[in-house]
């Protein structure tokens, strides 16, 4: 990962991300985010489909119950991933517009 440096290093010319590179990274991350969003919709549909087959037993879970919980967990983790991608895009855009700023 050539474009990463320690947060406390002095910024030298070779440690500055160009606007073109930031645009390329943002484009790639946006494409990944779009793919994740599509997959999340499919996972949500599958989760809804199997929700009718979960048991109502208080004694234990079936395989369907566990699969349902796993799918909900997967969906939440993908949503968290999507949020992180959007955060990275926002930070890189800010960097491109305002230059290096130390965050508190």
Secondary structure, DSSP 8 states (H G I E B T S, - for coil): -TT---TTS---GGG---HHHHHHHHHHHHHHHHHHHHHHHHHHHHHHHHHTT----SS---HHHHHHHHHHHHHHHHHHHHHHHHHHHHHHHHHHHH------
